[in-house]
Amino acid sequence: MNSTQAKQILTIYRPGVADADDPEIAEALSLVRSDPELSRWFDEHCARQNVLREKLRQVAPPAALREQIISEHAARTRAASRREKITMVGAVAAIAFARTARGILFAPQSHRPSASQYPG
Amino acid sequence: MARVLEFESVVAHHYGPLYQFAFSLTRNDAEACDLTQQTFYIWAAKGHQLRDISKVKTWLFTTLHREFLGARRRQTRFPHIELDDATGDLPAVPPASVNQLDSEQLLEALSHLDEVYRAAVVLFYLEDYSYNEIAQVLDIPLGTVKSRLTRGLHRLHQLLTNVRPKT
């Protein structure tokens, strides 16, 4: 590996992250220690990476976003729970209605005496 | 009640970085908010399927990225253009001049990167994700992550050399 190849590989190196665990990067890093020009480049590269990382993390989410997510979730949960209750009540009512209807329609005929059985 | 608290805790921990990721991808506040909300909506519906609780963050980032790609596909207004191969040295942007840029200018430069590279580069800087984790979030092989990062960073640094710090 020469200095140019090492720079190419170290393009994706970030200080403070476990990037050196990657064997290719570890090899390139070992070259940094023995090459003063590469070492200077590497120091600048690390400083640049740190600055870019910091800049990108400065983007702040809107203040209300968190509350909005939580309140919408709560509203959805309440609506789902209401739907569940309505479905449950509907199901219970349907079962009760079916039982009542069955009772009326299929109940055994009673053996009440007819009027003709009581002469006079 | 416990589930509500759990949901709120997941939101509290991750909504900031997720919004930053979404905003870096879309460069639009409303779209970024929508994507973040949609991600938590999916989490509320399907999060219980996740067995390993330590993977929540990766799960959320993967979901947000999928939603972003899905929305882009529906819009079909971002044709994929391959960058030229990144060859040669990384363009030398002095750290001091990078320091003078503000986040807005960095995001502007990022927005000129092809989407394919942008997501990898943002995860690389924003979350200190390892190459393997970036591969998981983007659902691509490790080698592809490295090549996308190399090309994306090369292009980003090219773009940054042309940006003049605000006075």
Chai-1 contact restraints between the chains, C-beta under 6 A:
chainA,res_idxA,chainB,res_idxB,connection_type,confidence,min_distance_angstrom,max_distance_angstrom,comment,restraint_id
A,K7,B,D89,contact,1.0,0.0,6.0,A-B,restraint_1
A,T11,B,L90,contact,1.0,0.0,6.0,A-B,restraint_2
A,T11,B,T150,contact,1.0,0.0,6.0,A-B,restraint_3
A,T11,B,L153,contact,1.0,0.0,6.0,A-B,restraint_4
A,I12,B,L149,contact,1.0,0.0,6.0,A-B,restraint_5
A,I12,B,T150,contact,1.0,0.0,6.0,A-B,restraint_6
A,V17,B,D128,contact,1.0,0.0,6.0,A-B,restraint_7
A,E44,B,P95,contact,1.0,0.0,6.0,A-B,restraint_8
A,A47,B,P95,contact,1.0,0.0,6.0,A-B,restraint_9
A,R48,B,P95,contact,1.0,0.0,6.0,A-B,restraint_10
A,R48,B,V98,contact,1.0,0.0,6.0,A-B,restraint_11
A,V51,B,P95,contact,1.0,0.0,6.0,A-B,restraint_12
A,V51,B,V98,contact,1.0,0.0,6.0,A-B,restraint_13
A,V51,B,N99,contact,1.0,0.0,6.0,A-B,restraint_14
A,L52,B,Y125,contact,1.0,0.0,6.0,A-B,restraint_15
A,R53,B,Y125,contact,1.0,0.0,6.0,A-B,restraint_16
A,K55,B,S103,contact,1.0,0.0,6.0,A-B,restraint_17
A,K55,B,L106,contact,1.0,0.0,6.0,A-B,restraint_18
A,L56,B,Y125,contact,1.0,0.0,6.0,A-B,restraint_19
A,L56,B,L126,contact,1.0,0.0,6.0,A-B,restraint_20
A,Q58,B,S103,contact,1.0,0.0,6.0,A-B,restraint_21
A,V59,B,Q20,contact,1.0,0.0,6.0,A-B,restraint_22
A,V59,B,F23,contact,1.0,0.0,6.0,A-B,restraint_23
A,V59,B,S103,contact,1.0,0.0,6.0,A-B,restraint_24
A,P61,B,G16,contact,1.0,0.0,6.0,A-B,restraint_25
A,P61,B,Y19,contact,1.0,0.0,6.0,A-B,restraint_26
A,L65,B,C33,contact,1.0,0.0,6.0,A-B,restraint_27
A,R66,B,Y15,contact,1.0,0.0,6.0,A-B,restraint_28
A,I69,B,V11,contact,1.0,0.0,6.0,A-B,restraint_29
A,I69,B,Q37,contact,1.0,0.0,6.0,A-B,restraint_30
A,I69,B,F40,contact,1.0,0.0,6.0,A-B,restraint_31
A,I70,B,E8,contact,1.0,0.0,6.0,A-B,restraint_32
A,I70,B,V11,contact,1.0,0.0,6.0,A-B,restraint_33
A,H73,B,F7,contact,1.0,0.0,6.0,A-B,restraint_34
A,H73,B,A44,contact,1.0,0.0,6.0,A-B,restraint_35
